[in-house]
Amino acid sequence: MAQVLVNIRMDEDLKRSMESTCQSLGMNMTTAFTIFARKMSREQRIPFEVSIDPFYGEKNLAAIDEAANQIARGQVVVKTIEELEAMERE
């Protein structure tokens, strides 16, 4: 079977992380991508779940921004663990 060259652009840190993981598994990135391509071709789908991380949802990011703004304005509320646990029981 003829071989072809495939170029992929990715973040440098992601590449290093993937190379390290592949090395731990006893393979290189070419083998990992080939495994992915074979499985995807055989199953006619992406062979894992693809979903949106709820952390990056609009509502959560707005809450994080508001918390950061409150900290910047010095509007910080300090509670002990006991107080937080009591609030959870309410």
CYANA upper distance limits for C-alpha pairs under 8 A (distance plus 0.5 A):
 10 MET  CA     14 LEU  CA      7.35
 10 MET  CA     15 LYS  CA      7.11
 11 ASP  CA     15 LYS  CA      6.79
 12 GLU  CA     16 ARG  CA      6.82
 13 ASP  CA     17 SER  CA      6.65
 14 LEU  CA     18 MET  CA      6.57
 15 LYS  CA     19 GLU  CA      6.54
 16 ARG  CA     20 SER  CA      6.67
 17 SER  CA     21 THR  CA      6.75
 18 MET  CA     22 CYS  CA      6.50
 18 MET  CA     29 MET  CA      7.81
 19 GLU  CA     23 GLN  CA      6.54
 19 GLU  CA     28 ASN  CA      7.23
 19 GLU  CA     29 MET  CA      6.72
 20 SER  CA     24 SER  CA      6.75
 21 THR  CA     25 LEU  CA      6.85
 22 CYS  CA     26 GLY  CA      6.72
 22 CYS  CA     27 MET  CA      5.65
 22 CYS  CA     28 ASN  CA      5.92
 22 CYS  CA     29 MET  CA      6.78
 22 CYS  CA     32 ALA  CA      7.58
 23 GLN  CA     27 MET  CA      5.96
 23 GLN  CA     28 ASN  CA      6.70
 27 MET  CA     31 THR  CA      6.63
 27 MET  CA     32 ALA  CA      7.48
 28 ASN  CA     32 ALA  CA      6.94
 29 MET  CA     33 PHE  CA      6.60
 30 THR  CA     34 THR  CA      6.56
 31 THR  CA     35 ILE  CA      6.62
 32 ALA  CA     36 PHE  CA      6.78
 33 PHE  CA     37 ALA  CA      6.57
 34 THR  CA     38 ARG  CA      6.57
 35 ILE  CA     39 LYS  CA      6.63
 36 PHE  CA     40 MET  CA      6.50
 36 PHE  CA     47 PRO  CA      8.13
 37 ALA  CA     41 SER  CA      6.47
 38 ARG  CA     42 ARG  CA      6.51
 39 LYS  CA     43 GLU  CA      6.50
 39 LYS  CA     47 PRO  CA      7.14
 40 MET  CA     44 GLN  CA      5.93
 40 MET  CA     45 ARG  CA      5.85
 40 MET  CA     46 ILE  CA      5.99
 40 MET  CA     47 PRO  CA      6.33
 41 SER  CA     45 ARG  CA      7.80
 43 GLU  CA     47 PRO  CA      7.77
 52 ILE  CA     56 TYR  CA      8.27
 53 ASP  CA     57 GLY  CA      7.83
 54 PRO  CA     60 ASN  CA      8.32
 55 PHE  CA     60 ASN  CA      6.73
 55 PHE  CA     61 LEU  CA      7.92
 56 TYR  CA     60 ASN  CA      7.08
 56 TYR  CA     61 LEU  CA      6.60
 57 GLY  CA     61 LEU  CA      6.67
 58 GLU  CA     62 ALA  CA      6.63
 59 LYS  CA     63 ALA  CA      6.80
 60 ASN  CA     64 ILE  CA      6.73
 61 LEU  CA     65 ASP  CA      6.64
 62 ALA  CA     66 GLU  CA      6.63
 63 ALA  CA     67 ALA  CA      6.63
 64 ILE  CA     68 ALA  CA      6.67
 65 ASP  CA     69 ASN  CA      6.67
 66 GLU  CA     70 GLN  CA      6.66
 67 ALA  CA     71 ILE  CA      6.74
 68 ALA  CA     72 ALA  CA      6.67
 69 ASN  CA     73 ARG  CA      6.70
 70 GLN  CA     74 GLY  CA      6.67
 70 GLN  CA     75 GLN  CA      5.44
 70 GLN  CA     76 VAL  CA      7.02
 71 ILE  CA     75 GLN  CA      6.10
 71 ILE  CA     76 VAL  CA      6.12
 79 LYS  CA     83 GLU  CA      6.42
 79 LYS  CA     84 LEU  CA      7.04
 80 THR  CA     84 LEU  CA      6.89
 81 ILE  CA     85 GLU  CA      6.60
 82 GLU  CA     86 ALA  CA      6.64
 83 GLU  CA     87 MET  CA      6.75
 84 LEU  CA     88 GLU  CA      6.81
 85 GLU  CA     89 ARG  CA      6.98
 86 ALA  CA     90 GLU  CA      7.08
